[in-house]
Amino acid sequence: DQRLDLLDAVAAAPVTLQTVSVAGARVEQVEALVVAEGLPHSLLGMSYLGRLSAFTATPAALTLRP
């Protein structure tokens, strides 16, 4: 068991997700954190985005290229 304390003592546990698929951009074995509570939104991090061929982010949209 591992536990991390983030963002002013919000508890989080590291996991490996078998598959993450967003708009057809599928990545396997993605390292992630499960946060018990305290974050108003889910986050899509570099453990996923960094394994795509490309991505672009603007204030209006996030474009993923598998």
PyMOL commands that place a pseudoatom at each C-alpha (Angstrom):
pseudoatom trace, name=CA, resn=ASP, resi=1, chain=A, elem=C, hetatm=0, pos=[0.000, 0.000, 0.000]
pseudoatom trace, name=CA, resn=GLN, resi=2, chain=A, elem=C, hetatm=0, pos=[1.209, 3.444, -0.929]
pseudoatom trace, name=CA, resn=ARG, resi=3, chain=A, elem=C, hetatm=0, pos=[-0.404, 6.711, -0.014]
pseudoatom trace, name=CA, resn=LEU, resi=4, chain=A, elem=C, hetatm=0, pos=[0.480, 10.191, -1.202]
pseudoatom trace, name=CA, resn=ASP, resi=5, chain=A, elem=C, hetatm=0, pos=[-0.537, 13.495, 0.328]
pseudoatom trace, name=CA, resn=LEU, resi=6, chain=A, elem=C, hetatm=0, pos=[-1.149, 16.178, -2.278]
pseudoatom trace, name=CA, resn=LEU, resi=7, chain=A, elem=C, hetatm=0, pos=[-2.652, 19.639, -2.467]
pseudoatom trace, name=CA, resn=ASP, resi=8, chain=A, elem=C, hetatm=0, pos=[-2.828, 20.597, 1.178]
pseudoatom trace, name=CA, resn=ALA, resi=9, chain=A, elem=C, hetatm=0, pos=[-3.132, 17.036, 2.529]
pseudoatom trace, name=CA, resn=VAL, resi=10, chain=A, elem=C, hetatm=0, pos=[-5.606, 15.535, 0.053]
pseudoatom trace, name=CA, resn=ALA, resi=11, chain=A, elem=C, hetatm=0, pos=[-5.057, 11.761, 0.207]
pseudoatom trace, name=CA, resn=ALA, resi=12, chain=A, elem=C, hetatm=0, pos=[-4.308, 9.929, -3.053]
pseudoatom trace, name=CA, resn=ALA, resi=13, chain=A, elem=C, hetatm=0, pos=[-3.381, 6.359, -3.970]
pseudoatom trace, name=CA, resn=PRO, resi=14, chain=A, elem=C, hetatm=0, pos=[-1.294, 5.390, -7.033]
pseudoatom trace, name=CA, resn=VAL, resi=15, chain=A, elem=C, hetatm=0, pos=[-2.818, 2.848, -9.428]
pseudoatom trace, name=CA, resn=THR, resi=16, chain=A, elem=C, hetatm=0, pos=[-2.144, 1.505, -12.918]
pseudoatom trace, name=CA, resn=LEU, resi=17, chain=A, elem=C, hetatm=0, pos=[-5.147, 1.689, -15.225]
pseudoatom trace, name=CA, resn=GLN, resi=18, chain=A, elem=C, hetatm=0, pos=[-5.350, -1.169, -17.714]
pseudoatom trace, name=CA, resn=THR, resi=19, chain=A, elem=C, hetatm=0, pos=[-6.798, 1.036, -20.473]
pseudoatom trace, name=CA, resn=VAL, resi=20, chain=A, elem=C, hetatm=0, pos=[-7.673, 4.716, -20.826]
pseudoatom trace, name=CA, resn=SER, resi=21, chain=A, elem=C, hetatm=0, pos=[-9.594, 5.716, -23.945]
pseudoatom trace, name=CA, resn=VAL, resi=22, chain=A, elem=C, hetatm=0, pos=[-10.656, 9.287, -24.678]
pseudoatom trace, name=CA, resn=ALA, resi=23, chain=A, elem=C, hetatm=0, pos=[-12.314, 10.086, -28.019]
pseudoatom trace, name=CA, resn=GLY, resi=24, chain=A, elem=C, hetatm=0, pos=[-10.703, 7.007, -29.590]
pseudoatom trace, name=CA, resn=ALA, resi=25, chain=A, elem=C, hetatm=0, pos=[-7.189, 7.754, -28.295]
pseudoatom trace, name=CA, resn=ARG, resi=26, chain=A, elem=C, hetatm=0, pos=[-6.502, 4.527, -26.381]
pseudoatom trace, name=CA, resn=VAL, resi=27, chain=A, elem=C, hetatm=0, pos=[-3.490, 4.033, -24.102]
pseudoatom trace, name=CA, resn=GLU, resi=28, chain=A, elem=C, hetatm=0, pos=[-2.768, 0.944, -22.000]
pseudoatom trace, name=CA, resn=GLN, resi=29, chain=A, elem=C, hetatm=0, pos=[-1.065, 0.604, -18.595]
pseudoatom trace, name=CA, resn=VAL, resi=30, chain=A, elem=C, hetatm=0, pos=[-1.485, 4.241, -17.536]
pseudoatom trace, name=CA, resn=GLU, resi=31, chain=A, elem=C, hetatm=0, pos=[-0.160, 5.301, -14.136]
pseudoatom trace, name=CA, resn=ALA, resi=32, chain=A, elem=C, hetatm=0, pos=[-2.740, 7.374, -12.253]
pseudoatom trace, name=CA, resn=LEU, resi=33, chain=A, elem=C, hetatm=0, pos=[-3.732, 8.670, -8.844]
pseudoatom trace, name=CA, resn=VAL, resi=34, chain=A, elem=C, hetatm=0, pos=[-7.088, 8.043, -7.186]
pseudoatom trace, name=CA, resn=VAL, resi=35, chain=A, elem=C, hetatm=0, pos=[-8.018, 10.966, -4.951]
pseudoatom trace, name=CA, resn=ALA, resi=36, chain=A, elem=C, hetatm=0, pos=[-10.362, 10.285, -2.055]
pseudoatom trace, name=CA, resn=GLU, resi=37, chain=A, elem=C, hetatm=0, pos=[-11.987, 13.721, -2.189]
pseudoatom trace, name=CA, resn=GLY, resi=38, chain=A, elem=C, hetatm=0, pos=[-11.219, 17.373, -2.585]
pseudoatom trace, name=CA, resn=LEU, resi=39, chain=A, elem=C, hetatm=0, pos=[-10.731, 17.950, -6.311]
pseudoatom trace, name=CA, resn=PRO, resi=40, chain=A, elem=C, hetatm=0, pos=[-13.629, 19.611, -8.153]
pseudoatom trace, name=CA, resn=HIS, resi=41, chain=A, elem=C, hetatm=0, pos=[-12.582, 18.123, -11.543]
pseudoatom trace, name=CA, resn=SER, resi=42, chain=A, elem=C, hetatm=0, pos=[-10.868, 15.032, -12.888]
pseudoatom trace, name=CA, resn=LEU, resi=43, chain=A, elem=C, hetatm=0, pos=[-7.453, 15.643, -14.435]
pseudoatom trace, name=CA, resn=LEU, resi=44, chain=A, elem=C, hetatm=0, pos=[-5.916, 14.080, -17.547]
pseudoatom trace, name=CA, resn=GLY, resi=45, chain=A, elem=C, hetatm=0, pos=[-2.172, 13.974, -16.916]
pseudoatom trace, name=CA, resn=MET, resi=46, chain=A, elem=C, hetatm=0, pos=[1.079, 13.470, -18.765]
pseudoatom trace, name=CA, resn=SER, resi=47, chain=A, elem=C, hetatm=0, pos=[1.190, 9.739, -17.976]
pseudoatom trace, name=CA, resn=TYR, resi=48, chain=A, elem=C, hetatm=0, pos=[-1.601, 9.518, -20.589]
pseudoatom trace, name=CA, resn=LEU, resi=49, chain=A, elem=C, hetatm=0, pos=[-0.974, 12.553, -22.805]
pseudoatom trace, name=CA, resn=GLY, resi=50, chain=A, elem=C, hetatm=0, pos=[2.761, 11.873, -23.118]
pseudoatom trace, name=CA, resn=ARG, resi=51, chain=A, elem=C, hetatm=0, pos=[2.091, 8.513, -24.756]
pseudoatom trace, name=CA, resn=LEU, resi=52, chain=A, elem=C, hetatm=0, pos=[0.019, 9.966, -27.608]
pseudoatom trace, name=CA, resn=SER, resi=53, chain=A, elem=C, hetatm=0, pos=[1.676, 10.838, -30.915]
pseudoatom trace, name=CA, resn=ALA, resi=54, chain=A, elem=C, hetatm=0, pos=[0.583, 14.455, -30.377]
pseudoatom trace, name=CA, resn=PHE, resi=55, chain=A, elem=C, hetatm=0, pos=[-1.837, 16.665, -28.517]
pseudoatom trace, name=CA, resn=THR, resi=56, chain=A, elem=C, hetatm=0, pos=[-2.651, 20.364, -28.557]
pseudoatom trace, name=CA, resn=ALA, resi=57, chain=A, elem=C, hetatm=0, pos=[-4.394, 22.382, -25.894]
pseudoatom trace, name=CA, resn=THR, resi=58, chain=A, elem=C, hetatm=0, pos=[-6.121, 25.724, -26.264]
pseudoatom trace, name=CA, resn=PRO, resi=59, chain=A, elem=C, hetatm=0, pos=[-8.468, 27.512, -23.881]
pseudoatom trace, name=CA, resn=ALA, resi=60, chain=A, elem=C, hetatm=0, pos=[-11.374, 26.144, -25.940]
pseudoatom trace, name=CA, resn=ALA, resi=61, chain=A, elem=C, hetatm=0, pos=[-10.322, 22.558, -26.735]
pseudoatom trace, name=CA, resn=LEU, resi=62, chain=A, elem=C, hetatm=0, pos=[-7.936, 19.658, -26.235]
pseudoatom trace, name=CA, resn=THR, resi=63, chain=A, elem=C, hetatm=0, pos=[-7.078, 17.793, -29.458]
pseudoatom trace, name=CA, resn=LEU, resi=64, chain=A, elem=C, hetatm=0, pos=[-5.669, 14.258, -29.119]
pseudoatom trace, name=CA, resn=ARG, resi=65, chain=A, elem=C, hetatm=0, pos=[-3.769, 12.288, -31.777]
pseudoatom trace, name=CA, resn=PRO, resi=66, chain=A, elem=C, hetatm=0, pos=[-3.297, 8.579, -30.964]
for i in range(1, 66): cmd.bond("trace and resi %d" % i, "trace and resi %d" % (i + 1))
show_as sticks, trace
zoom trace
